Amino acid sequence: MTLKAVVIGGTGLVGNALARAWRAQGVEVQAATYREHPASGFHQLDMRDEARVRELLERLRPDWVAVPAANPYVDYCELHPEETRRVNVAGTLNVARACRGLGARMIFFSSDYVFDGVKGVYTEEDPPSPINEYGRQKAETEAGVLAADRRNLVVRTSGAYGWQWEPKNFVLQVRARLIQGREMPVAGDIRYNPTYVENLAEIVAALAQAGAAGVYHAVGADEIVRSEFALRAARAFGLDESLIRPVPAAALGSPTPRPKESSLDTAKVRAAVAVAPVGVDEGLRRMLAMEPSWRDYARTLPDPARSCAPGR
């Protein structure tokens, strides 16, 4: 029997990669949604509209509903907690209730920011201890999603990067800045697991196929300082590494406290599925190899998205 799935947030980095991974696996992706930026073949959906969420899912009756959709801007969440909670917490839990009513299972994408960074490397058994608003929102939503249905899946990830319609992720920011010949200060005292998004999508698709439930950590294989990751990205793209300037995170002027080390242990996910997390160098190598096919795909996008294709 063919699995049926809906991806809420299908125009984003993670959602688009997951939709493609599911289709490659033979899953019927019935719908992928956007909220603000129209895209051909995608359904408009605002998770804050509970009636609309319920209507869409009742009409499609999927087996799985993945929710990578969120306001991911950590500083904006810190400064506008009530506004962003309406999307990141209340909106996501609207989906969880609709899934429960239909008997569908849900995949919620959470973050390493549910931890405070004191311990260093965290397992799924460690209790959340967020130190910023984004992390608090993710931790609260995790609990709500699992309370709605214990068959649901919470995937904690970190620093996802890869090709995307709007060049928001860290690697594409580094690439754009260095192509312009501009110096880039990067935190030299924050350690985490950058995650190649295509690898993340393959892992999540495999977890769904296996019927996994509960909390899993799906991140890159390397625990690395953010400035070192920027240097590796510059090297991979053949750009000027000397433009990367390691600085203390406190010098970057962010209003948001961040964990000093929020690395995630991946033993549980490695035991559950055959798709192994890849490290930074392999992820960047795969990203570069994918550029021609991404260019072809990006040409099919509406004009606003097409302008963000690699090389533009």
C-alpha positions, 0 to 999 in steps of 0.5 A, a space after each residue: 500500500 502506497 503511503 500518502 503524505 502532506 508537507 506543510 512548508 513545502 517551499 522551505 529548505 527542509 520541506 522541499 527536500 523532504 517532498 523530493 525524498 518521499 517522491 523518490 521513495 515512492 510515497 504519494 506526496 498529495 500536497 505541499 504547502 506555502 504560506 506567503 509566497 505563491 508557487 505553482 503546484 503548491 497549496 496555500 495554507 496558514 497553520 494559524 487557521 485551524 478550520 482551513 488546516 482541518 479542511 485540507 487534511 480531511 479532504 486529503 486523508 494522508 498517512 503522514 503530515 510533516 511540519 517543517 513550517 515555522 518562523 525560524 528567525 531566532 532573533 525575531 522570535 526573541 523580540 516578538 514572542 507572542 507573534 511567533 508563538 501563534 505560528 510556531 506553537 499554536 499553528 503547529 498544534 492546530 495540525 497535531 489536533 487535525 491529525 489526531 482527528 483523522 488518525 494521521 501521524 505527524 512529523 514535527 521538526 524541532 531544534 538543538 536549541 531545546 538545550 542550554 549547551 551546558 552538557 555539550 552533547 545531548 541524547 534524546 533522553 536529556 530533558 529540554 532546557 532552552 535558554 532562548 524563546 525559539 528553543 522554548 517554543 520548540 520544546 513546548 511544541 514537542 510536548 504538545 505533538 507527542 501528547 496529541 498522539 504517541 505515534 507522532 515523530 519529533 525530529 531534532 535537527 541543527 543548522 540545515 544547509 543546501 540549495 533552496 529557493 530563497 538563499 537563507 541558510 548559512 552556507 548560501 549566506 557565506 557563499 553570497 558574502 564571499 562572492 561579493 568579496 565582503 568580510 564575514 564575522 562568524 562565531 568562533 565559540 559555538 559548536 553544533 552539528 551542521 546538517 546537509 538537508 538532502 541527507 536529513 530528508 533521506 533519514 526522515 523519509 526512512 524513519 517514516 517508512 519504518 514507522 518510527 515514533 517519539 524523539 530522534 536526533 537527525 543531524 550531521 555527523 560532525 561536531 564543529 565550531 561555526 567559524 570552522 564550518 564557514 571556512 570549510 564552506 568557503 574552501 568547498 566553493 573555492 572562495 577566499 577563506 581569509 574573509 571569514 573572521 572568527 569572533 566571540 558570539 557576543 560580539 555579533 550583537 544578537 539579542 538572543 542567548 545561544 547554547 555554546 555547544 548544542 551537539 546532538 548524539 545520533 546513536 538512536 537514529 543510526 540504529 533505527 535506519 540504514 541512512 547514516 548522517 554525513 559529515 560537513 565535507 561530504 555534505 558540501 561535496 554532495 551539495 556541489 554535485 547537486 548544483 546542475 540538477 538544482 539549476 534545472 529544477 530552479 528554472 521551473 520555479 515562479 519568478 520570485 523563487 527563480 531569482 534565488 537559484 544558484 549563480 544568480 
